[in-house]
Amino acid sequence: MPPKPKGKAAAPKAAKASSEGSMVLNQDEEKESNSKVTGANVQEAFGTAKVGDAEAIAEAARKQRDKELAAIKVDKADVKLISEQMEVEVKQAERALKEHNGDLNATFKTLVLAH
């Protein structure tokens, strides 16, 4: 018997694979259309939180941090030294020093690494 041509035998398998592939594509398209981001499902995912709420929370946290830093006392000579050596404004130097609880070395290290 003569050997069967490979091209003809492979065609039905390719057609079958093609139809299975289109089924998979159709299922993927259906899943994709069901998972589109809308305002409703974003709000559902995050509850009733709104953008304004997040901003208000961040602002409250900043104010709380400012209160905490205001309670920390720092030496004016240290503030002047940082301001002059790092070439930053006095307010920036004072805040950086307060953020490090008055630790001059830690403040310098942070400011040097930031520049």
ABEGO torsion letter per residue (X at the ends): XBBBBAAAAAAAAAAAAAAAAAAAAAAAAAAAAAABBBAAAAAAAAEABBAAAAAAAAAAAAAAAAAAAAABBBBAAAAAAAAAAAGBBAAAAAAAAAAAGGBAAAAAAAAAAAX
